[in-house]
Amino acid sequence: MLCAVVCPNDAFHEEIIPEDQIDLNEFPSIGKFFKIDMNKCIEDSKKKICQLCLTV
């Protein structure tokens, strides 16, 4: 499981409303639009995008 922030846009043809973490095996099309560096996210609590992951 990976923690990712999903921002729906025209690239998505499926509506995804995550409740917690996103399993990229379940939603493989997300991987095309998001590059997730979990080590950087865990270590950098000052960035807003990482705070969303860290508060889950």
Distance bins in CASP14 RR format, pairs under 12 A and 6 or more apart:
PFRMAT RR
TARGET T0000
AUTHOR 0000-0000-0000
RMODE 2
METHOD distances of the structure
MODEL  1
1 18 0 0 0 0 0 1 0 0 0 0 0
1 19 0 0 0 0 0 1 0 0 0 0 0
1 20 0 0 0 0 1 0 0 0 0 0 0
1 21 1 0 1 0 0 0 0 0 0 0 0
1 22 1 0 0 1 0 0 0 0 0 0 0
1 23 1 0 1 0 0 0 0 0 0 0 0
1 24 0 0 0 0 1 0 0 0 0 0 0
1 25 0 0 0 0 1 0 0 0 0 0 0
1 26 0 0 0 0 1 0 0 0 0 0 0
1 27 0 0 0 0 0 1 0 0 0 0 0
1 36 0 0 0 0 0 1 0 0 0 0 0
1 38 0 0 0 0 0 1 0 0 0 0 0
1 53 0 0 0 0 0 1 0 0 0 0 0
1 56 0 0 0 0 0 1 0 0 0 0 0
2 18 0 0 0 0 0 1 0 0 0 0 0
2 20 0 0 0 0 0 1 0 0 0 0 0
2 21 1 0 0 1 0 0 0 0 0 0 0
2 22 1 0 0 1 0 0 0 0 0 0 0
2 23 1 0 0 1 0 0 0 0 0 0 0
2 24 1 0 1 0 0 0 0 0 0 0 0
2 25 0 0 0 0 1 0 0 0 0 0 0
2 26 0 0 0 0 0 1 0 0 0 0 0
2 27 0 0 0 0 0 1 0 0 0 0 0
2 30 0 0 0 0 1 0 0 0 0 0 0
2 31 0 0 0 0 1 0 0 0 0 0 0
2 34 0 0 0 0 1 0 0 0 0 0 0
2 35 0 0 0 0 0 1 0 0 0 0 0
2 36 1 0 1 0 0 0 0 0 0 0 0
2 37 0 0 0 0 0 1 0 0 0 0 0
2 38 1 0 0 1 0 0 0 0 0 0 0
2 41 0 0 0 0 1 0 0 0 0 0 0
2 42 0 0 0 0 0 1 0 0 0 0 0
2 53 0 0 0 0 1 0 0 0 0 0 0
2 56 0 0 0 0 0 1 0 0 0 0 0
3 18 0 0 0 0 1 0 0 0 0 0 0
3 20 0 0 0 0 1 0 0 0 0 0 0
3 21 1 0 1 0 0 0 0 0 0 0 0
3 22 1 0 0 1 0 0 0 0 0 0 0
3 23 0 0 0 0 0 1 0 0 0 0 0
3 24 0 0 0 0 0 1 0 0 0 0 0
3 34 0 0 0 0 0 1 0 0 0 0 0
3 36 1 0 0 1 0 0 0 0 0 0 0
3 37 0 0 0 0 0 1 0 0 0 0 0
3 38 1 0 0 1 0 0 0 0 0 0 0
3 40 0 0 0 0 0 1 0 0 0 0 0
3 41 1 0 0 1 0 0 0 0 0 0 0
3 42 0 0 0 0 1 0 0 0 0 0 0
3 49 0 0 0 0 0 1 0 0 0 0 0
3 50 0 0 0 0 1 0 0 0 0 0 0
3 51 0 0 0 0 0 1 0 0 0 0 0
3 52 0 0 0 0 1 0 0 0 0 0 0
3 53 1 1 0 0 0 0 0 0 0 0 0
3 54 0 0 0 0 1 0 0 0 0 0 0
3 55 0 0 0 0 1 0 0 0 0 0 0
3 56 1 0 0 1 0 0 0 0 0 0 0
4 16 0 0 0 0 0 1 0 0 0 0 0
4 18 1 0 0 1 0 0 0 0 0 0 0
4 20 0 0 0 0 0 1 0 0 0 0 0
4 21 1 0 0 1 0 0 0 0 0 0 0
4 22 1 0 1 0 0 0 0 0 0 0 0
4 23 0 0 0 0 0 1 0 0 0 0 0
4 24 1 0 0 1 0 0 0 0 0 0 0
4 27 0 0 0 0 1 0 0 0 0 0 0
4 30 1 0 0 1 0 0 0 0 0 0 0
4 31 0 0 0 0 1 0 0 0 0 0 0
4 33 0 0 0 0 1 0 0 0 0 0 0
4 34 1 0 1 0 0 0 0 0 0 0 0
4 35 0 0 0 0 1 0 0 0 0 0 0
4 36 1 0 1 0 0 0 0 0 0 0 0
4 37 0 0 0 0 0 1 0 0 0 0 0
4 38 0 0 0 0 1 0 0 0 0 0 0
4 41 0 0 0 0 1 0 0 0 0 0 0
4 49 0 0 0 0 1 0 0 0 0 0 0
4 50 0 0 0 0 0 1 0 0 0 0 0
4 52 0 0 0 0 1 0 0 0 0 0 0
4 53 1 0 0 1 0 0 0 0 0 0 0
4 56 0 0 0 0 0 1 0 0 0 0 0
5 16 0 0 0 0 0 1 0 0 0 0 0
5 18 0 0 0 0 1 0 0 0 0 0 0
5 21 0 0 0 0 0 1 0 0 0 0 0
5 22 0 0 0 0 1 0 0 0 0 0 0
5 30 0 0 0 0 0 1 0 0 0 0 0
5 33 0 0 0 0 0 1 0 0 0 0 0
5 34 1 0 0 1 0 0 0 0 0 0 0
5 35 0 0 0 0 0 1 0 0 0 0 0
5 36 0 0 0 0 1 0 0 0 0 0 0
5 41 0 0 0 0 1 0 0 0 0 0 0
5 47 0 0 0 0 0 1 0 0 0 0 0
5 48 0 0 0 0 1 0 0 0 0 0 0
5 49 1 0 1 0 0 0 0 0 0 0 0
5 50 0 0 0 0 1 0 0 0 0 0 0
5 51 0 0 0 0 1 0 0 0 0 0 0
5 52 1 0 1 0 0 0 0 0 0 0 0
5 53 1 0 0 1 0 0 0 0 0 0 0
5 54 0 0 0 0 0 1 0 0 0 0 0
5 55 0 0 0 0 0 1 0 0 0 0 0
5 56 0 0 0 0 0 1 0 0 0 0 0
6 12 0 0 0 0 1 0 0 0 0 0 0
6 14 0 0 0 0 0 1 0 0 0 0 0
6 15 0 0 0 0 0 1 0 0 0 0 0
6 16 1 0 1 0 0 0 0 0 0 0 0
6 17 0 0 0 0 1 0 0 0 0 0 0
6 18 1 0 1 0 0 0 0 0 0 0 0
6 19 0 0 0 0 0 1 0 0 0 0 0
6 20 0 0 0 0 0 1 0 0 0 0 0
6 21 0 0 0 0 0 1 0 0 0 0 0
6 22 1 0 0 1 0 0 0 0 0 0 0
6 24 0 0 0 0 0 1 0 0 0 0 0
6 27 0 0 0 0 1 0 0 0 0 0 0
6 29 0 0 0 0 0 1 0 0 0 0 0
6 30 1 0 0 1 0 0 0 0 0 0 0
6 31 0 0 0 0 0 1 0 0 0 0 0
6 33 0 0 0 0 1 0 0 0 0 0 0
6 34 1 0 0 1 0 0 0 0 0 0 0
6 36 0 0 0 0 0 1 0 0 0 0 0
6 49 0 0 0 0 0 1 0 0 0 0 0
6 52 0 0 0 0 0 1 0 0 0 0 0
6 53 0 0 0 0 0 1 0 0 0 0 0
7 16 0 0 0 0 0 1 0 0 0 0 0
7 18 0 0 0 0 0 1 0 0 0 0 0
7 30 0 0 0 0 0 1 0 0 0 0 0
7 33 0 0 0 0 1 0 0 0 0 0 0
7 34 0 0 0 0 1 0 0 0 0 0 0
7 49 0 0 0 0 1 0 0 0 0 0 0
7 52 0 0 0 0 0 1 0 0 0 0 0
8 14 0 0 0 0 1 0 0 0 0 0 0
8 15 1 0 0 1 0 0 0 0 0 0 0
8 16 1 0 0 1 0 0 0 0 0 0 0
8 17 0 0 0 0 1 0 0 0 0 0 0
8 18 0 0 0 0 0 1 0 0 0 0 0
8 29 0 0 0 0 0 1 0 0 0 0 0
8 30 0 0 0 0 0 1 0 0 0 0 0
8 33 0 0 0 0 0 1 0 0 0 0 0
9 15 0 0 0 0 0 1 0 0 0 0 0
9 16 0 0 0 0 0 1 0 0 0 0 0
9 30 0 0 0 0 0 1 0 0 0 0 0
9 33 0 0 0 0 1 0 0 0 0 0 0
9 34 0 0 0 0 0 1 0 0 0 0 0
10 33 0 0 0 0 0 1 0 0 0 0 0
11 29 0 0 0 0 1 0 0 0 0 0 0
11 30 0 0 0 0 1 0 0 0 0 0 0
11 31 0 0 0 0 0 1 0 0 0 0 0
11 32 1 0 0 1 0 0 0 0 0 0 0
11 33 1 0 1 0 0 0 0 0 0 0 0
11 34 0 0 0 0 0 1 0 0 0 0 0
12 27 0 0 0 0 1 0 0 0 0 0 0
12 29 1 0 0 1 0 0 0 0 0 0 0
12 30 0 0 0 0 1 0 0 0 0 0 0
12 31 0 0 0 0 0 1 0 0 0 0 0
12 32 0 0 0 0 1 0 0 0 0 0 0
12 33 1 0 0 1 0 0 0 0 0 0 0
12 34 0 0 0 0 0 1 0 0 0 0 0
13 27 0 0 0 0 0 1 0 0 0 0 0
13 29 1 0 0 1 0 0 0 0 0 0 0
13 30 0 0 0 0 0 1 0 0 0 0 0
13 32 0 0 0 0 0 1 0 0 0 0 0
13 33 0 0 0 0 0 1 0 0 0 0 0
14 26 0 0 0 0 0 1 0 0 0 0 0
14 27 1 0 0 1 0 0 0 0 0 0 0
14 28 0 0 0 0 0 1 0 0 0 0 0
14 29 1 0 0 1 0 0 0 0 0 0 0
14 30 0 0 0 0 1 0 0 0 0 0 0
15 27 0 0 0 0 0 1 0 0 0 0 0
16 22 1 0 0 1 0 0 0 0 0 0 0
16 23 0 0 0 0 0 1 0 0 0 0 0
16 24 0 0 0 0 0 1 0 0 0 0 0
16 26 0 0 0 0 1 0 0 0 0 0 0
16 27 1 0 1 0 0 0 0 0 0 0 0
16 28 0 0 0 0 0 1 0 0 0 0 0
16 29 0 0 0 0 1 0 0 0 0 0 0
16 30 1 0 0 1 0 0 0 0 0 0 0
16 31 0 0 0 0 0 1 0 0 0 0 0
16 33 0 0 0 0 0 1 0 0 0 0 0
16 34 0 0 0 0 0 1 0 0 0 0 0
17 27 0 0 0 0 0 1 0 0 0 0 0
18 24 0 0 0 0 0 1 0 0 0 0 0
18 26 0 0 0 0 0 1 0 0 0 0 0
18 27 0 0 0 0 1 0 0 0 0 0 0
18 30 0 0 0 0 1 0 0 0 0 0 0
18 34 0 0 0 0 0 1 0 0 0 0 0
18 52 0 0 0 0 0 1 0 0 0 0 0
18 53 0 0 0 0 0 1 0 0 0 0 0
18 56 0 0 0 0 1 0 0 0 0 0 0
19 56 0 0 0 0 1 0 0 0 0 0 0
20 52 0 0 0 0 0 1 0 0 0 0 0
20 53 0 0 0 0 0 1 0 0 0 0 0
20 55 0 0 0 0 0 1 0 0 0 0 0
20 56 1 0 1 0 0 0 0 0 0 0 0
21 27 0 0 0 0 0 1 0 0 0 0 0
21 30 0 0 0 0 0 1 0 0 0 0 0
21 36 0 0 0 0 0 1 0 0 0 0 0
21 38 0 0 0 0 0 1 0 0 0 0 0
21 52 0 0 0 0 0 1 0 0 0 0 0
21 53 0 0 0 0 1 0 0 0 0 0 0
21 56 1 0 0 1 0 0 0 0 0 0 0
22 28 0 0 0 0 0 1 0 0 0 0 0
22 29 0 0 0 0 0 1 0 0 0 0 0
22 30 1 0 0 1 0 0 0 0 0 0 0
22 31 0 0 0 0 1 0 0 0 0 0 0
22 33 0 0 0 0 0 1 0 0 0 0 0
22 34 0 0 0 0 1 0 0 0 0 0 0
22 36 0 0 0 0 1 0 0 0 0 0 0
22 52 0 0 0 0 0 1 0 0 0 0 0
22 53 0 0 0 0 0 1 0 0 0 0 0
22 56 0 0 0 0 0 1 0 0 0 0 0
23 30 0 0 0 0 1 0 0 0 0 0 0
23 31 0 0 0 0 0 1 0 0 0 0 0
24 30 1 0 0 1 0 0 0 0 0 0 0
24 31 1 0 1 0 0 0 0 0 0 0 0
24 32 0 0 0 0 0 1 0 0 0 0 0
24 33 0 0 0 0 0 1 0 0 0 0 0
24 34 0 0 0 0 1 0 0 0 0 0 0
24 35 0 0 0 0 0 1 0 0 0 0 0
24 36 0 0 0 0 1 0 0 0 0 0 0
24 38 0 0 0 0 0 1 0 0 0 0 0
25 31 0 0 0 0 0 1 0 0 0 0 0
27 33 0 0 0 0 0 1 0 0 0 0 0
27 34 0 0 0 0 0 1 0 0 0 0 0
28 34 0 0 0 0 0 1 0 0 0 0 0
30 36 0 0 0 0 1 0 0 0 0 0 0
34 41 0 0 0 0 0 1 0 0 0 0 0
34 49 0 0 0 0 0 1 0 0 0 0 0
34 53 0 0 0 0 0 1 0 0 0 0 0
35 41 0 0 0 0 0 1 0 0 0 0 0
35 49 0 0 0 0 0 1 0 0 0 0 0
36 42 0 0 0 0 0 1 0 0 0 0 0
36 49 0 0 0 0 0 1 0 0 0 0 0
36 50 0 0 0 0 0 1 0 0 0 0 0
36 53 0 0 0 0 1 0 0 0 0 0 0
37 43 0 0 0 0 1 0 0 0 0 0 0
37 44 0 0 0 0 1 0 0 0 0 0 0
37 47 0 0 0 0 0 1 0 0 0 0 0
37 49 0 0 0 0 0 1 0 0 0 0 0
37 50 0 0 0 0 1 0 0 0 0 0 0
37 53 0 0 0 0 0 1 0 0 0 0 0
38 44 0 0 0 0 0 1 0 0 0 0 0
38 50 0 0 0 0 1 0 0 0 0 0 0
38 53 0 0 0 0 1 0 0 0 0 0 0
38 54 0 0 0 0 0 1 0 0 0 0 0
39 50 0 0 0 0 0 1 0 0 0 0 0
39 53 0 0 0 0 0 1 0 0 0 0 0
40 46 0 0 0 0 0 1 0 0 0 0 0
40 47 0 0 0 0 1 0 0 0 0 0 0
40 49 0 0 0 0 0 1 0 0 0 0 0
40 50 1 0 0 1 0 0 0 0 0 0 0
40 53 0 0 0 0 0 1 0 0 0 0 0
40 54 0 0 0 0 0 1 0 0 0 0 0
41 47 0 0 0 0 1 0 0 0 0 0 0
41 48 0 0 0 0 0 1 0 0 0 0 0
41 49 1 0 0 1 0 0 0 0 0 0 0
41 50 1 0 1 0 0 0 0 0 0 0 0
41 51 0 0 0 0 1 0 0 0 0 0 0
41 52 0 0 0 0 1 0 0 0 0 0 0
41 53 1 0 1 0 0 0 0 0 0 0 0
41 54 1 0 0 1 0 0 0 0 0 0 0
41 55 0 0 0 0 0 1 0 0 0 0 0
41 56 0 0 0 0 0 1 0 0 0 0 0
42 50 1 0 0 1 0 0 0 0 0 0 0
42 51 0 0 0 0 0 1 0 0 0 0 0
42 53 1 0 0 1 0 0 0 0 0 0 0
42 54 1 0 0 1 0 0 0 0 0 0 0
42 56 0 0 0 0 0 1 0 0 0 0 0
43 50 0 0 0 0 1 0 0 0 0 0 0
43 53 0 0 0 0 0 1 0 0 0 0 0
43 54 0 0 0 0 1 0 0 0 0 0 0
44 50 1 0 1 0 0 0 0 0 0 0 0
44 51 0 0 0 0 1 0 0 0 0 0 0
44 53 0 0 0 0 0 1 0 0 0 0 0
44 54 0 0 0 0 1 0 0 0 0 0 0
45 51 1 0 0 1 0 0 0 0 0 0 0
45 52 0 0 0 0 0 1 0 0 0 0 0
45 53 0 0 0 0 1 0 0 0 0 0 0
45 54 1 0 1 0 0 0 0 0 0 0 0
45 55 0 0 0 0 1 0 0 0 0 0 0
46 54 0 0 0 0 0 1 0 0 0 0 0
47 53 0 0 0 0 1 0 0 0 0 0 0
47 54 0 0 0 0 1 0 0 0 0 0 0
48 54 0 0 0 0 0 1 0 0 0 0 0
48 55 0 0 0 0 0 1 0 0 0 0 0
49 55 0 0 0 0 0 1 0 0 0 0 0
50 56 0 0 0 0 0 1 0 0 0 0 0
END
